[in-house]
Amino acid sequence: MPTIITGKNCEVKFGPGLPTVIIGERINPTGRKKLAEELKKGNLEIVEEDARKQAEAGADIIDVNVGAAGVNEVEMLVKAIGKVMEVTDKPICIDSSNPEAIKKAVEAYPYKALINSVNGEEKSIETILPIVKESGSAVICLPMDKKGIPGSVDERLNITSKIIQKAESLGIKKEDIVVDCLAMAAATDPSSVRVTLETIKKVTDEIGVSTTLGASNVSFGMPDRPLLNILFLSMAILNGLTSPILDPLTDGILEAVRGADFLAGRDPYGMNYITAQRNRVR
């Protein structure tokens, strides 16, 4: 069964074997000083602009994160989601580490959201999963716990299985689980890409749920980061990645995703790829 989330007059389906869905990452103040400053002032002009531009560029889902020092996240997350809904019908990924902010946000969002995220720590599981169940949302799970990010595929799978078992015991459907396979900086750990790709493949083949990751993490500290991000995305899609979190405004990235889908057999006859190329020419 595919993962399904919704917006106004809009339904997005993704999962193993289906065309890749893009989660637009730009509405996040981490590393974006101007956005953080505007959020502190309660100004949502950048949020509005980023939502509109990402939707136009090909994002299927809009991630909304307002977590920054000096920002009242509980209030601002609701306001930011409202602003995004004014300019696009795309579904929303509610992105926060603050359970209260997540709860208020899903209460304010009238459709089926994707929540980012729950991890393997008991506190996170006990706090976030009931919100997911009550709201009927889908959720991203991070295969990490109080010990940090595991360095092996098996450890990541063990944590993933633990979260899924707990979720299913609460009545959360397996198809509403999206596993973040945790892309790390290749510059600091050369083996990390292999571990991430193997995790994607095993989650896809053995657990059968949707997968995501922050695609640009892999290129930290390296020159020509967009090139490395595109190469990594292609490799990840061929291993089963279903819904990467990325900047759809990066030149060539949408075409790379559609091309990888075609080569992976996830775009019969290449119609999505052909459409992306035609739009690029315009």
Summary of the structure (lengths in Angstrom):
residues: 282
radius of gyration: 17.7
end to end distance: 35.8
largest distance: 50.3
contacts: 991
relative contact order: 0.13
helix: 50%
strand: 16%
